[in-house]
């Protein structure tokens, strides 16, 4: 299960955040701060996943990161979730962003949070990956957009 999903820029500003467990707001901020600090220590060529030995979220969890352009995609996952599966999930999210925004960048995340939130909500529900087919997700997002325009 995915516990936390963040998109953070290279200066450490959080652009998208999702907590899939009930976590107090002060604890959320603490987790976010530690994850951002962790990204600042890593180079883009660093290992993409490692155990949460410092207990940023929980010592039983693993942290998966991927760097694209100026954005870090970070997921905190439990011990049952596949690290490679989450790396593939992040790649799917980036591919979808490229299709939706035509060569996506940080500004697309910043200026279209509604589309980004819908994209992530279509893929991850309550910390569980429910859809990975890019065509199906694109179709669902188009239907949502059509319904919003018709209201």
PLY file of the C-alpha trace (Angstrom):
ply
format ascii 1.0
element vertex 151
property float x
property float y
property float z
element edge 150
property int vertex1
property int vertex2
end_header
0.00 0.00 0.00
1.14 3.51 -0.74
1.24 5.57 2.44
2.42 8.93 1.04
2.77 10.30 -2.48
4.51 13.63 -3.09
5.66 15.64 -6.08
8.39 18.06 -5.03
10.40 20.48 -7.14
14.19 20.66 -7.04
14.04 23.67 -4.67
12.07 21.63 -2.14
8.57 23.06 -2.70
5.82 20.49 -2.51
3.56 20.66 -5.55
1.29 17.66 -4.90
0.78 15.79 -1.64
-1.27 12.76 -0.73
-1.43 10.94 2.60
-3.38 7.69 2.40
-3.29 6.95 6.12
-4.77 9.10 8.84
-1.83 11.22 9.99
-2.03 14.34 12.13
-1.27 17.57 10.28
1.83 18.35 12.38
3.18 14.85 11.69
2.42 15.27 7.96
4.50 18.43 7.89
7.33 16.68 9.71
7.27 13.77 7.23
7.18 16.14 4.27
10.09 18.17 5.62
12.24 15.06 6.16
11.42 13.70 2.70
12.31 17.03 1.09
15.59 17.10 3.03
16.29 13.61 1.78
15.81 14.67 -1.85
18.25 17.54 -1.40
20.94 15.06 -0.33
20.47 12.79 -3.34
21.83 13.21 -6.83
19.62 12.34 -9.82
21.81 9.23 -10.28
21.21 7.92 -6.73
19.41 4.70 -5.93
15.67 5.04 -6.47
14.48 3.18 -3.38
15.62 2.39 0.13
14.30 1.36 3.53
13.02 4.02 5.91
15.66 3.23 8.53
15.42 6.74 10.01
11.72 6.25 10.68
10.63 9.21 8.55
7.24 7.53 8.23
7.70 4.09 9.77
10.79 1.89 9.97
8.85 -0.91 8.25
8.24 1.27 5.19
10.30 1.89 2.06
10.85 5.16 0.22
10.74 5.21 -3.59
11.96 8.29 -5.48
12.34 9.21 -9.11
13.69 12.45 -10.54
12.21 13.87 -13.78
13.29 17.29 -15.01
12.86 19.58 -12.01
10.47 17.30 -10.13
10.99 14.53 -7.59
8.23 11.94 -7.37
8.30 10.38 -3.90
6.27 7.48 -2.55
6.40 5.96 0.91
5.19 2.38 0.68
4.64 -0.48 3.10
6.75 -3.63 3.09
4.23 -5.53 0.92
4.35 -3.08 -2.01
6.81 -3.65 -4.85
9.49 -0.97 -5.25
9.81 -1.69 -8.97
6.03 -1.58 -9.33
5.97 1.89 -7.78
8.82 3.05 -10.05
6.71 1.84 -12.98
3.71 3.67 -11.53
5.71 6.90 -11.35
6.78 6.39 -14.97
3.09 5.94 -15.92
2.19 9.18 -14.15
4.95 11.05 -16.00
3.87 9.53 -19.33
0.28 10.60 -18.65
1.42 14.09 -17.74
3.29 14.27 -21.05
0.19 13.20 -22.96
-2.15 15.57 -21.14
0.11 18.62 -21.05
2.22 17.87 -24.16
5.76 17.70 -22.81
4.92 18.31 -19.16
6.98 20.44 -16.81
6.69 21.83 -13.29
4.57 24.77 -14.49
1.87 22.34 -15.65
1.71 20.88 -12.14
1.66 24.36 -10.65
-0.99 25.88 -12.94
-3.22 22.80 -13.34
-3.52 21.27 -9.87
-7.08 20.16 -10.64
-5.94 18.02 -13.57
-2.98 16.65 -11.62
-5.18 15.74 -8.65
-7.71 14.07 -10.95
-4.91 12.13 -12.65
-3.51 10.85 -9.36
-6.99 10.11 -7.96
-7.77 8.07 -11.07
-4.67 5.92 -10.50
-4.38 5.66 -6.69
-7.40 5.23 -4.44
-6.91 4.91 -0.66
-3.26 4.03 -1.21
-4.00 1.21 -3.63
-3.14 1.36 -7.32
-6.42 0.74 -9.12
-5.58 1.67 -12.71
-2.40 1.75 -14.76
-3.69 1.60 -18.34
-2.82 4.99 -19.81
-5.61 4.90 -22.41
-8.29 4.08 -19.81
-7.06 6.84 -17.50
-7.01 9.37 -20.34
-10.56 8.42 -21.28
-11.77 8.77 -17.67
-10.11 12.19 -17.39
-11.74 13.32 -20.66
-15.14 12.19 -19.35
-14.59 14.14 -16.12
-13.65 17.24 -18.08
-16.74 16.90 -20.29
-19.01 16.58 -17.24
-17.48 19.68 -15.67
-17.99 21.69 -18.87
-21.63 20.56 -19.16
-22.54 21.76 -15.66
0 1
1 2
2 3
3 4
4 5
5 6
6 7
7 8
8 9
9 10
10 11
11 12
12 13
13 14
14 15
15 16
16 17
17 18
18 19
19 20
20 21
21 22
22 23
23 24
24 25
25 26
26 27
27 28
28 29
29 30
30 31
31 32
32 33
33 34
34 35
35 36
36 37
37 38
38 39
39 40
40 41
41 42
42 43
43 44
44 45
45 46
46 47
47 48
48 49
49 50
50 51
51 52
52 53
53 54
54 55
55 56
56 57
57 58
58 59
59 60
60 61
61 62
62 63
63 64
64 65
65 66
66 67
67 68
68 69
69 70
70 71
71 72
72 73
73 74
74 75
75 76
76 77
77 78
78 79
79 80
80 81
81 82
82 83
83 84
84 85
85 86
86 87
87 88
88 89
89 90
90 91
91 92
92 93
93 94
94 95
95 96
96 97
97 98
98 99
99 100
100 101
101 102
102 103
103 104
104 105
105 106
106 107
107 108
108 109
109 110
110 111
111 112
112 113
113 114
114 115
115 116
116 117
117 118
118 119
119 120
120 121
121 122
122 123
123 124
124 125
125 126
126 127
127 128
128 129
129 130
130 131
131 132
132 133
133 134
134 135
135 136
136 137
137 138
138 139
139 140
140 141
141 142
142 143
143 144
144 145
145 146
146 147
147 148
148 149
149 150
